[in-house]
Amino acid sequence: MHRSRRETSEHESWESEVSSGFAIAGFLALVFVAVTLLAIGPMAKLDAYFNLAPPPRGWLPALYALDRIGQRAVCLPILAVATFVVCRKHRTLRPAVVAVLSVFCLNLLVLLLKLGLGRGDPDDADPSFFAAGMAYPSGHSANIVLVYGLLGYLLLTYGDPGRVARILLWSIVPFLSILMVVTSLTLNWHWLTDLVSGLLVGGVVLQLTTALDRGVSATGFTPRWRKGVQDVRRRAGIDKSHGREDSV
C-alpha cells in the first residue's frame, strides 16, 4: 500500500527537522573546537582586553542578582515547574525524562571540559589553559542556552502557547545570553571566550536533545507507530492463516 501524500509530506518534514537538528549540533561543536583553538592561541589577547577593571561597588547587588539567572539553583526550579505543567497536561513523564537527561549530560560535559582544559580565572590575569583552573567553558552561559532553551522547547512542543507567548519563548534565550555575557564580563568572573564557548556547548546539547526527542517520538511513541505495529501483526496473522489453508 502506498503512502498518501499527506503521510509522505509529514514523514519528510520529520526527517528534515531531525537531520537539521543533528546538523546544527555538529556545526556548533565544530565552532566550539575552533573557538577553543583560537582561545589557546591568538584570541588570548582579546580575552585580556576584555578583562575589565572591577565594577563600582554600587553595581554589585544588581550584578549579583543578574548573575543568578544562570545558576542551577535558580534556572532548574523554573524548568522543573514548566516540566511538571506539561507532564500533568499530557499525563506523561516524557518531558521530565527529556529535561533530566539533557541537564545531566550538559553538566557532565561541562565538568569534563573544565577538568580537561584547566583554564585559569580572570582574577589571576592569565588566560592560559592546562593550568589546573576551572573557567572554560562557562557553566552559567551553558545553562542559559540549555535550560531556558529547553524550557521554551517543552512549552512550544507539549503546550499550546499563544502568539505573544511564542515570541517571548523564542526571544528569551538570545536576551538572557547577552545579559549573562555582559554581567560575567563586568564582574570579571569569566574570560570572553569562556562565555562564548559555554553558549556553544549549551547549544550543542540543546540541539541534540530536541533532535533525539523528535526522532524517538516519530519512531516509537506516537499512535501512528502503534497503529503500524498492529497492522503488521494483522497482516502476519493473515499470512499464517493462508499458510495453514495451503498446507491442507
C-alpha positions in Angstrom: 0.0 0.0 0.0 1.4 3.4 -1.0 1.6 6.2 1.4 -0.7 9.1 1.0 0.7 12.5 0.0 0.0 13.8 3.5 1.8 11.0 5.2 4.8 11.3 2.9 4.9 15.1 3.5 4.7 14.6 7.3 7.5 12.0 7.2 9.7 14.2 5.0 9.1 17.1 7.4 10.0 15.0 10.4 13.2 13.8 8.7 14.1 17.3 7.8 13.7 18.6 11.4 15.7 15.7 12.9 18.5 15.9 10.4 18.6 19.7 10.7 18.9 19.3 14.5 21.9 16.9 14.2 23.5 19.1 11.5 23.2 22.2 13.7 24.6 20.4 16.7 27.6 19.2 14.6 28.2 22.7 13.3 28.1 24.2 16.8 30.5 21.5 18.0 33.0 22.4 15.2 32.6 26.1 16.1 33.4 25.3 19.7 36.6 23.5 18.7 37.6 26.4 16.6 36.9 28.9 19.4 38.9 26.8 21.8 41.9 26.6 19.5 41.7 30.4 19.0 41.4 31.0 22.7 44.5 28.9 23.4 46.3 31.0 20.7 45.5 34.3 19.1 42.3 35.2 21.0 44.2 35.3 24.3 44.9 38.9 23.6 41.2 39.6 23.1 40.4 37.9 26.4 43.0 40.1 28.1 41.4 43.2 26.5 38.0 42.3 28.0 39.4 41.6 31.4 37.8 44.8 32.7 38.5 46.8 35.9 36.3 45.8 38.9 32.9 47.4 38.7 31.8 50.1 41.2 30.6 48.7 44.5 27.1 50.2 44.0 26.6 48.0 40.9 27.4 44.8 42.7 24.0 43.9 44.2 22.3 44.3 40.8 25.1 42.4 39.0 24.9 39.5 41.5 21.2 39.3 41.1 21.5 39.2 37.3 24.2 36.6 37.5 21.9 34.2 39.4 19.8 33.7 36.2 22.5 31.3 35.1 22.8 29.4 38.4 21.3 26.0 38.6 19.6 26.9 41.9 17.5 29.4 40.0 17.1 28.1 36.5 16.5 24.4 37.3 13.4 25.1 39.6 11.9 27.2 36.8 12.5 24.4 34.3 11.0 21.9 36.9 7.8 23.9 37.2 7.4 24.1 33.4 8.1 20.4 33.0 5.6 19.5 35.7 2.9 21.5 34.0 3.4 19.8 30.6 3.7 16.4 32.2 0.5 16.9 34.1 -1.3 18.2 31.0 -0.3 15.3 28.8 -0.2 12.7 31.5 3.2 11.5 30.5 6.7 11.6 32.1 8.4 12.0 28.7 9.1 15.8 29.1 10.6 15.1 32.6 12.9 12.4 31.2 14.0 14.7 28.4 14.7 17.5 30.8 16.6 15.4 33.4 18.8 13.6 30.8 19.7 16.8 28.9 20.6 18.7 32.1 22.7 15.8 33.4 24.5 15.4 30.1 25.2 19.2 29.9 26.7 19.3 33.4 28.8 16.2 32.9 30.1 17.6 29.6 30.9 21.0 31.1 32.7 19.4 34.0 34.8 17.1 31.8 35.8 20.1 29.6 36.7 22.2 32.6 38.9 19.5 34.1 40.4 18.7 30.7 41.2 22.2 29.6 42.0 23.6 33.0 41.9 27.3 32.3 42.7 29.9 34.9 40.3 32.5 36.2 40.4 36.2 35.2 41.4 37.1 38.8 44.9 35.6 38.0 45.1 37.8 34.9 46.4 34.8 33.0 44.2 33.2 30.3 46.4 30.2 30.0 44.9 26.7 29.5 46.0 23.5 31.2 46.8 25.4 34.4 44.5 23.5 36.8 41.7 26.1 36.5 38.0 25.6 36.0 37.0 28.6 34.0 36.5 27.2 30.5 33.7 26.8 29.4 31.3 28.8 31.4 28.7 26.7 33.1 26.5 29.8 33.6 26.2 30.6 29.9 25.8 26.9 29.0 22.9 26.8 31.5 21.3 29.8 29.9 21.1 28.2 26.5 20.2 24.7 27.5 17.8 25.3 30.5 15.9 28.3 29.1 16.0 26.9 25.6 14.6 23.6 26.9 12.0 25.5 28.8 10.9 27.1 25.5 11.1 23.9 23.6 8.9 21.9 26.1 6.3 24.6 26.3 6.2 25.1 22.5 6.2 21.3 21.7 4.0 19.9 24.5 2.0 23.1 25.4 -0.2 25.4 23.4 1.1 28.9 24.0 -0.4 31.9 22.2 1.3 34.1 19.7 2.7 36.6 22.2 4.0 33.7 24.4 5.7 32.1 21.4 7.5 35.3 20.6 8.7 35.6 24.2 9.8 32.0 24.4 11.8 32.4 21.1 13.5 35.6 22.4 14.3 34.6 25.9 17.5 32.7 25.2 19.2 35.4 23.0 18.2 38.1 25.5 19.4 36.2 28.6 22.6 35.1 26.7 23.6 38.7 26.0 22.7 39.6 29.6 24.8 36.8 31.0 27.9 37.6 28.9 27.8 41.3 29.9 27.2 40.5 33.6 30.0 38.0 33.9 32.5 40.2 32.0 31.6 43.2 34.2 32.1 41.1 37.3 35.4 39.6 35.9 34.2 36.1 36.6 35.0 34.8 33.2 37.0 35.4 30.1 35.1 36.4 27.0 35.8 33.1 25.2 34.7 31.2 28.4 31.3 32.6 27.9 31.1 32.2 24.2 32.2 28.5 24.5 29.6 27.9 27.2 26.9 29.2 24.9 28.1 26.9 22.2 28.2 23.8 24.5 24.7 24.6 25.7 23.6 24.9 22.1 25.1 21.6 21.1 23.3 19.7 23.9 20.0 21.6 23.2 20.0 20.7 19.5 20.9 17.1 20.2 18.1 16.9 22.8 15.4 18.3 20.6 16.5 16.2 17.6 16.5 13.0 19.7 13.2 13.9 21.2 11.6 14.4 17.8 13.3 11.3 16.4 12.2 8.9 19.2 8.7 10.5 19.2 8.3 9.8 15.4 9.5 6.2 15.6 8.5 4.8 18.9 5.9 6.7 20.8 3.2 8.0 18.5 -0.2 6.5 17.9 0.7 6.1 14.2 3.6 3.9 15.1 1.5 1.7 17.4 -1.1 1.5 14.6 1.7 0.4 12.2 2.7 -2.4 14.6 -0.9 -3.5 14.8 -1.2 -3.6 11.0 2.0 -5.7 10.8 0.6 -8.2 13.3 -2.7 -8.3 11.5 -1.0 -9.0 8.2 1.2 -11.6 9.8 -1.9 -13.3 11.1 -3.5 -13.3 7.7 -0.3 -14.8 6.1 -0.2 -17.6 8.7 -3.9 -18.4 8.1 -3.2 -18.6 4.3 -0.3 -20.9 5.0 -2.4 -23.3 7.0 -5.0 -23.3 4.2 -2.3 -24.1 1.6 -1.0 -27.0 3.7 -4.4 -28.5 3.9 
